Amino acid sequence: MRYNPFQPNKVVNSAMFVGRLDEIQKIEHYLFQAKSGNSQNFLIEGERGIGKSSLLHYVSTIATNRIPGPGGQKFNFLLLSIDMGGVTKQLDIVRSIARELKSCLSRTQEIRENAKKVFDFLANWEILGVRYHKSSETVDPDDAKDSLVDQLVEISGNQSLGYDGVLILIDEADAPPIEAGLGEFLKSMTERLTRRDCENVIFGLAGLPTTIAKMRATHESSPRIFTILHLEPLESKERKQAIRIGLRIANEKNDRSTSISDDGLEMLADLSEGYPHFIQQFSYCAFEADSDHNIDVDDVRTGAYDENGAIDQLGKKYFSEAYFSKINSDDYRKLLNVMANHGDKWVSRKQLLHESRLKETTINNALSALKQKAIIIVDESRQGFYRLPTRSFAAWINAIKSVGTEADPARLPRITLFSENDGR
């Protein structure tokens, strides 16, 4: 039994983090500005599996002085990591931040004593109930926000605590419903903090590309308070670097070293198409499939293609419903396969007809059905142009095609059977 260093089911730790240097340098600059009294908020956006949560985690290690930033800066921010799960209204957001603030202040007796005023307030504030004072008053969201601002101002300005400021990280910012009013909350909170001359509290968000639209729906100008950092897939050399780092960590822990062939490394990098989660999933499964301590192309294929392998896992997490469960035609899947060759770029109906070699009636029926089921997107500005909703969906489809083409023919019926049995 060996230690497998790859982590497809959780945030990648800072030791295995690669790439994103431009984004990290920008965020390091924002932290420095906040430390100097000029706060700048940021929003990391990108598709699922692109590494938003891992980047937030890496930022947290810089902000809390666990590692220096790429520019050599050292920081000591009070870090509040907020979970948006279960948030349905604005008061839930206030409670989440207050609960995390209380938890952070509880960790050491020294902090509790130096921030006694804030801690005592939070201890008496029923952040999990329907009241925020020990009285029969119902909660007014504006009063709750003002009270939270009071505590953030008190903490960020308390010299005895030694903090550079407060960093509030909100992952999955796209999760709360529009009714929760996240955009309006953030806009009003930043304005309240500015009116109190509190310029060392930063909000850092991460979410899907839909986050901006959802925030704008609750407050038109809320996106203006953020610098938007859009994440693209990693470059080939960065993908390979991540794999090599994982193997190096494994070789430090295991009794026997594991190597990887050049072809195996190339195939893993290609299959992932630059999505960090894909890199971790394909690498994890290839490592598990290896039996001779040298990961080669056969190990990569086996790990990707076998039952409960990488393609199966990624499909269950992200794509199987759209590719299998919602479609009962291999011809429709063939059309998706052709579209995947173009990533998330627009493709004309004429081009799809030529590349797929399907009948015109089949193409028409497929496009109509896929559009109705929201599996493809229609270009509203041009007639007859279509695309896949995300590049990661295209990457997964391309991985199926790549491994299916190169794999042992004896294994091919698994995918064929999977497609034939969908909808049961």
C-alpha positions in Angstrom: 0.0 0.0 0.0 1.3 3.4 -1.0 0.6 7.0 -0.1 -1.2 8.6 -3.0 -0.4 12.4 -3.0 -3.0 13.6 -5.5 -6.2 15.2 -4.0 -9.2 15.1 -6.4 -11.8 15.4 -3.6 -10.5 18.4 -1.7 -8.7 21.7 -1.9 -5.1 21.2 -3.1 -2.7 22.1 -0.3 -0.2 24.9 -0.8 2.7 22.5 -1.3 1.1 21.2 -4.5 -0.2 24.5 -5.8 1.1 25.6 -9.1 0.4 28.4 -11.6 -1.8 31.5 -11.0 1.3 33.7 -10.4 -0.4 36.7 -12.0 -3.5 36.4 -9.8 -1.4 35.8 -6.6 0.7 38.8 -7.3 -2.4 40.9 -7.7 -3.9 39.7 -4.5 -0.6 40.2 -2.7 -0.8 43.8 -3.9 -4.4 44.1 -2.6 -3.3 42.8 0.8 -0.5 45.3 1.0 -2.9 48.1 0.1 -5.3 47.0 2.8 -2.4 46.8 5.3 -1.6 50.4 4.3 -5.2 51.6 4.8 -6.5 51.3 1.2 -8.7 48.2 1.0 -9.4 46.5 -2.4 -11.9 43.7 -2.7 -11.5 40.9 -5.3 -13.6 38.2 -7.0 -12.1 35.0 -8.4 -14.4 33.6 -11.1 -14.2 30.5 -13.3 -15.7 27.2 -14.2 -16.1 24.2 -11.8 -12.8 22.4 -11.4 -10.7 25.4 -12.5 -9.1 25.8 -9.0 -10.9 28.7 -7.4 -11.1 27.2 -3.9 -7.5 26.1 -4.1 -6.4 29.6 -5.0 -8.5 31.0 -2.1 -6.7 28.5 0.2 -3.3 29.6 -1.1 -4.2 33.2 -0.5 -5.2 32.4 3.0 -1.7 31.0 3.7 -0.1 34.2 2.5 -2.5 36.4 4.4 -1.9 34.6 7.7 1.9 34.6 7.4 2.2 30.8 6.8 4.1 31.5 3.6 5.4 34.7 2.1 3.9 36.2 -1.0 5.7 36.0 -4.4 6.9 39.6 -3.8 8.3 38.7 -0.4 5.6 40.5 1.6 4.6 39.1 5.0 1.1 39.6 6.4 -0.9 38.9 9.5 -4.6 39.3 8.7 -7.4 37.9 10.8 -8.8 35.4 8.4 -12.6 34.7 8.3 -13.5 31.8 5.9 -17.2 31.8 5.3 -19.4 28.9 4.2 -22.4 30.0 2.1 -24.1 26.6 2.6 -27.7 27.0 3.8 -27.8 30.8 3.3 -31.3 31.9 2.3 -31.5 35.5 3.5 -29.2 38.4 4.2 -29.3 37.8 8.0 -27.8 34.4 7.4 -24.7 36.0 5.8 -24.3 38.3 8.9 -24.6 35.3 11.2 -22.0 33.3 9.2 -19.5 36.1 9.5 -20.2 36.7 13.1 -20.0 33.0 13.9 -16.6 32.8 12.2 -15.4 35.9 14.0 -16.4 34.5 17.4 -14.7 31.2 16.5 -11.4 33.0 15.6 -11.4 35.1 18.7 -12.0 32.0 20.9 -8.8 30.2 19.8 -6.4 31.7 22.3 -6.9 33.3 25.7 -4.6 36.2 24.7 -6.8 37.1 21.8 -9.9 36.8 23.9 -8.5 39.1 26.5 -7.2 41.7 24.0 -10.5 41.7 22.1 -12.7 41.3 25.2 -15.2 43.9 24.2 -15.9 42.3 20.9 -15.9 38.7 22.3 -18.3 39.7 25.1 -20.6 41.3 22.5 -20.6 38.2 20.3 -21.1 35.9 23.2 -24.3 37.7 24.0 -25.4 38.0 20.4 -27.7 35.1 19.5 -26.2 34.8 16.0 -27.8 31.4 15.5 -31.3 32.3 16.6 -33.8 34.9 15.6 -32.5 37.6 17.9 -29.2 39.3 18.1 -29.7 40.8 21.5 -31.0 39.0 24.6 -34.4 40.6 24.2 -37.6 39.9 22.5 -36.7 42.2 19.5 -36.9 40.8 16.1 -33.8 41.3 13.9 -33.5 44.3 11.6 -30.9 43.4 8.9 -29.6 46.9 8.8 -29.2 46.9 12.6 -27.4 43.6 12.4 -25.0 44.9 9.7 -24.3 48.0 11.7 -23.5 45.8 14.8 -21.2 43.6 12.7 -19.4 46.6 11.3 -18.9 47.9 14.8 -17.1 44.6 15.7 -15.0 44.6 12.5 -13.9 48.2 13.1 -13.0 47.3 16.7 -10.9 44.3 15.7 -9.2 45.9 12.7 -8.3 49.0 14.7 -7.1 47.1 17.9 -3.3 47.6 17.9 -2.8 45.1 20.7 -4.0 42.2 18.5 -1.3 42.9 15.9 -3.4 42.2 12.9 -2.9 44.0 9.6 -6.6 43.9 9.0 -9.4 41.4 8.4 -9.7 39.2 5.3 -13.2 37.8 4.7 -13.1 34.9 2.2 -16.4 33.8 0.8 -16.2 30.6 -1.4 -19.0 29.5 -3.7 -20.4 33.0 -3.8 -22.7 31.9 -6.6 -24.5 29.5 -4.2 -26.9 31.9 -2.3 -30.2 32.6 -4.0 -30.8 36.0 -5.3 -33.2 36.5 -2.4 -30.3 36.4 0.0 -29.0 39.7 -1.5 -25.3 39.0 -1.3 -24.5 41.9 -3.7 -26.6 44.3 -1.7 -25.0 43.1 1.5 -21.5 43.5 0.3 -22.2 46.9 -1.2 -23.7 48.2 2.0 -21.1 46.6 4.3 -18.2 48.2 2.3 -19.9 51.6 2.4 -20.5 51.3 6.1 -16.8 50.4 6.7 -15.7 53.3 4.6 -17.9 55.8 6.5 -16.2 54.5 9.7 -12.7 55.1 8.1 -12.1 51.4 8.2 -9.9 50.6 5.2 -8.2 47.4 6.2 -11.1 45.0 5.9 -11.1 43.0 2.6 -13.7 40.8 1.0 -12.4 38.1 -1.3 -15.0 36.0 -3.2 -14.8 33.0 -5.4 -17.6 31.7 -7.6 -18.8 30.6 -11.0 -19.1 33.1 -13.8 -22.8 33.6 -12.9 -21.8 35.3 -9.6 -21.5 38.8 -11.0 -25.0 38.6 -12.6 -26.5 37.3 -9.3 -24.9 40.1 -7.3 -26.0 42.7 -9.9 -29.6 41.4 -9.6 -29.6 42.5 -5.9 -27.6 45.8 -6.3 -26.8 47.1 -9.7 -23.5 48.6 -8.7 -22.3 45.8 -6.4 -19.8 44.4 -9.0 -18.0 47.7 -9.0 -16.5 47.2 -5.6 -14.5 44.1 -6.8 -11.6 43.6 -9.0 -12.5 40.5 -11.2 -9.9 37.8 -11.6 -10.9 35.3 -14.2 -9.2 31.9 -14.1 -8.2 30.1 -17.3 -6.9 26.5 -17.6 -3.3 25.9 -16.7 -0.6 25.8 -19.4 1.0 22.4 -20.3 4.2 23.1 -18.4 2.2 24.0 -15.2 0.1 20.8 -15.5 3.3 18.7 -15.7 4.8 20.6 -12.8 1.8 19.8 -10.6 2.1 16.1 -11.5 5.9 16.1 -10.8 5.3 17.8 -7.4 2.8 15.2 -6.4 5.2 12.4 -7.3 8.0 14.1 -5.4 5.8 14.3 -2.3 4.9 10.6 -2.7 8.5 9.6 -3.0 9.3 11.5 0.2 6.7 9.4 2.1 6.8 6.0 0.5 9.5 3.4 0.9 9.9 3.0 -2.9 10.0 5.8 -5.4 7.5 6.1 -8.3 8.5 7.5 -11.6 6.5 8.5 -14.7 7.3 8.0 -18.4 7.4 11.0 -20.7 4.4 9.6 -22.6 2.5 9.0 -19.4 3.2 12.6 -18.2 2.2 14.0 -21.6 -1.1 12.0 -21.6 -2.1 13.2 -18.2 -1.4 16.8 -19.1 -3.4 16.4 -22.3 -6.4 14.7 -20.7 -6.7 17.3 -18.0 -6.8 20.2 -20.5 -5.5 22.4 -17.8 -8.3 22.0 -15.2 -6.6 21.5 -11.8 -9.3 19.2 -10.5 -8.9 17.1 -13.7 -5.2 16.9 -13.1 -5.7 15.6 -9.6 -8.4 13.1 -10.6 -6.5 11.6 -13.6 -3.2 11.6 -11.7 -4.8 10.0 -8.6 -6.3 7.2 -10.7 -3.2 6.6 -12.7 -1.2 6.4 -9.5 -3.6 3.8 -8.2 -3.5 1.8 -11.4 0.3 1.6 -11.4 1.8 -1.6 -10.1 5.4 -1.4 -11.0 6.3 2.0 -9.6 6.5 3.6 -13.1 3.4 5.3 -14.4 3.1 4.8 -18.1 0.5 5.3 -20.8 -1.2 2.0 -19.9 -1.6 3.1 -16.3 -3.0 6.4 -17.3 -5.5 4.7 -19.7 -6.5 2.1 -17.0 -6.9 4.8 -14.3 -9.0 7.0 -16.6 -11.1 4.3 -18.2 -11.8 1.6 -15.6 -15.0 1.4 -13.7 -15.0 4.1 -11.0 -11.9 5.6 -12.8 -11.2 9.2 -13.5 -13.7 9.7 -16.4 -16.4 8.0 -14.3 -15.7 10.1 -11.3 -15.6 13.4 -13.2 -18.7 12.5 -15.0 -20.6 11.7 -11.8 -19.5 15.0 -10.2 -20.1 17.3 -13.2 -21.3 16.0 -16.5 -22.9 12.5 -16.7 -26.4 13.9 -16.3 -26.0 16.1 -19.3 -24.1 13.6 -21.5 -25.9 10.4 -20.6 -29.0 10.7 -18.4 -30.7 13.5 -20.4 -29.8 12.0 -23.8 -31.1 8.8 -25.3 -29.5 9.0 -28.7 -25.9 8.1 -29.7 -26.3 10.5 -32.6 -27.0 13.4 -30.2 -23.9 12.4 -28.2 -21.9 12.3 -31.5 -23.0 15.9 -32.1 -21.7 16.9 -28.6 -18.4 15.1 -29.4 -18.0 17.3 -32.5 -18.8 20.4 -30.6 -16.2 19.4 -27.9 -13.5 19.7 -30.6 -14.2 23.4 -30.5 -14.1 23.8 -26.7 -16.7 26.4 -25.7 -16.4 28.3 -29.0 -19.3 29.0 -31.3 -19.9 26.5 -34.0 -22.2 26.9 -37.0 -24.9 24.5 -37.9 -23.3 24.1 -41.3 -20.0 23.2 -39.7 -21.7 20.7 -37.4 -23.4 19.1 -40.4 -20.1 18.7 -42.2 -18.0 17.4 -39.3 -20.6 15.0 -37.8 -21.7 13.6 -41.2 -25.1 13.1 -39.6 -28.3 13.6 -41.6 -29.8 17.1 -41.7 -33.0 16.0 -40.0 -30.9 14.3 -37.2 -28.9 17.5 -36.7 -32.0 19.6 -36.5 -33.7 17.3 -34.0 -30.5 17.1 -32.0 -29.9 20.8 -31.8 -33.6 21.4 -30.8 -33.5 18.7 -28.1 -30.1 19.8 -26.7 -31.1 23.4 -26.6 -34.4 22.6 -24.8 -32.5 20.6 -22.2 -30.0 23.4 -21.7 -27.1 21.1 -22.7 -26.0 23.5 -25.4 -26.2 27.3 -25.7 -27.6 29.2 -28.7 -26.1 32.4 -30.0 -28.9 34.9 -29.7 -27.1 37.4 -31.9 -26.5 35.0 -34.9 -28.8 32.4 -36.3 -27.5 28.9 -36.5 -24.6 29.1 -34.1 -24.2 26.9 -31.0 -21.6 26.0 -28.3 -21.1 23.9 -25.2 -21.9 25.7 -21.9 -18.3 25.3 -20.5 -14.9 24.4 -21.7 -14.6 21.8 -18.8 -17.6 19.9 -20.3 -15.7 19.9 -23.6 -12.5 18.7 -21.9 -14.4 15.8 -20.3 -15.9 14.7 -23.6 -12.5 15.0 -25.3 -11.1 12.8 -22.5 -13.7 10.1 -23.2 -12.9 10.2 -26.9 -9.1 10.2 -26.3 -9.0 7.3 -23.9 -11.7 5.4 -25.8 -9.8 5.7 -29.1 -6.5 4.6 -27.6 -7.7 2.0 -25.1 -7.8 -1.8 -25.4 -10.8 -2.6 -27.6 -11.9 -5.1 -25.1 -12.7 -2.2 -22.7 -14.7 -0.2 -25.2 -18.1 -1.8 -24.6 -18.1 -0.2 -21.1 -18.7 3.2 -22.6 -21.0 1.8 -25.3 -23.1 0.0 -22.7 -23.1 3.1 -20.5 -24.6 5.2 -23.3 -27.1 2.5 -24.4 -28.4 2.1 -20.9 -28.9 5.8 -20.0 -32.3 6.8 -18.9 -33.1 3.5 -17.1 
